[in-house]
């Protein structure tokens, strides 16, 4: 999960279209859903 978080920060640094908090949260939630930790919304 740490590598997903780090990747989200790096990607955000290149795009900057949203707040960093929102970008990281969206990335981590997407990853958690993909591995089955969170239910699909």
Secondary structure as UniProt FT lines:
FT   HELIX           2..15
FT   HELIX           20..34
FT   TURN            35..36
//
